[in-house]
């Protein structure tokens, strides 16, 4: 966790990533205030490498942090991205 804490959106760390990146977000993630842009979107905007953003919705059951109501859907989409990307 200490290593993870060294990175932020302001030191241009995300811009240094060169491999393809999949960013997943939950539409109603309680960890991110509704008044701010959520961290997954901030990360996505800062990436310069090939990237994809997946948003999981309430209708799919995946609108909570880490998509507990739609784990099979999330895993399927993540593996689809891996199949298409690697």
N, C-alpha and C positions, 0 to 999 in steps of 0.2 A: 504494500500500500504506500510505503514511503516513496518508492520509485514512481509509482503512478501519480502521486501528488506533485511531482516536479513539472508535469505538463499542464498547459493551459491554452486557452484560445488566443492569448495575447502575445505569446512568445514565438508564434509561427510554427509550433511543433507539427500541427496537422499538415501544413504546407510541405513539410519535409517527407511525408509518407509517399512512397512511390509505387507501392503495390496496390492492386484493386481493393476497394474497401466496401463492405456492406454495412450500412447503418440501419438499425431497426429502431422504431419508435412506437409507443403506445399512444393512441389518441387522447386518452384521459389519464396519463401517468401522474399520479399524485406526488411524485418526487420532484416535479418541476412546476413552479408556480404558473398559473394560467396567465398572469400578467406579463410574464417574460417569455422570450423565445426559448423553447426547451433545448437542453444540451445536445440531443441528437441532431437537431436541425442546425445548431451553431456549428457542430463538428462538420456536418455535411457541407455547409457553405464554405468552410475553411479548407476543405480538401481540394487538392489540385490533381490528384491521381484519379484514375478511372473509379467511378463511384456509383452506388445505387442506394436509394432510400426506400425502405419498406415501412409503411404505416399500417398498423393493425388497429381495427376499429371495434366499437362496441357491438355492432351487428355480427362481427366474426367471433366475439368473445375474447378478443385480444387487446382490449383497450387499457388494461392495467399493466403496471410495470412488470416486465419480463413475460408478459402475455400468458399468465397461468390458465386462463380460460380457453386458450387456443394453442396449446403446446404442439399438438400434431400439425396444425396449420403452419405455425411458425417454423418448425423443423423442416417441413416439406418445402416451404419457400426458401429457407436458407440453403437447403441441399440443391434446390433448383438453381439458385444463384451460383453455388459452387460448381455444379455441372456445366453451366453456361460460361463460367469465368475461367475455370482451371482446365 
